[in-house]
């Protein structure tokens, strides 16, 4: 008897959908741009139409559907509320898909999904204490502590990107707070923080010759440009990245002290596209750190690369954690 599971990754730019076997092998997949405008049902409607059009031959054998979505959210109702990184900020993520396709839909925050995927299918296998951290447009995390997937009262127990790592609050975060980790090291904010450093620092005449400095003066600095320049040997770019990594190390130190993980896997475009300049440097920083009170855990890039959330969504569908099922009040299991 065939048995399939569907995973859905709802991100700020892309929605990815895959059909997989129970052990997480992807059989078929499709990706589309996240709608820029519409109402609270636009995203769910697009997903159900796409599943019907692309995966009709599997649908009969699909046992459950998992969703990993950018948040914040209310798990009880399956609604995403005021998500800063999704163009339609508030929408019904789960119930319309469940009602239309007549399959149970298990949803969670994207990083929460990703850490569950890591536990079932990835580097987290065999561990009871696992953290997943994404360094992407923003910074987020998912945690499993003593085999329990952490959720919180509404499903938002992991907003590590908004932990304060600078009490002077030099940088303002997209959420409105000051001194938050992602305001320094999240992809959307890196150009602003880099520009602030370039204005603050007393630069040598050689540094002012740097491509990065010229682009900054034109107001065109991006994170991609900064990391590309560092890879080609631009010393000023490296100096900025070293400074950003001090904040990353502080963030990781806090996470290690809070959750005492055995392993941390890292995803997100900023980290995965610049593994040597981000993940390796954080690992080096943690080795030298005196800021952690517990042994430093294993730190690795996620083996799923950009599919970390998608694999997590498949994992939620294939083997949903009991505490999550309890939290999803809308959920109907036939
Ligand atoms: Zn914030």
Boltz pocket constraint, residues with backbone or C-beta under 6 A from the ligand:
constraints:
  - pocket:
      binder: B
      contacts: [[A, 161], [A, 162], [A, 173], [A, 174], [A, 175], [A, 176], [A, 177], [A, 180]]
      max_distance: 6.0
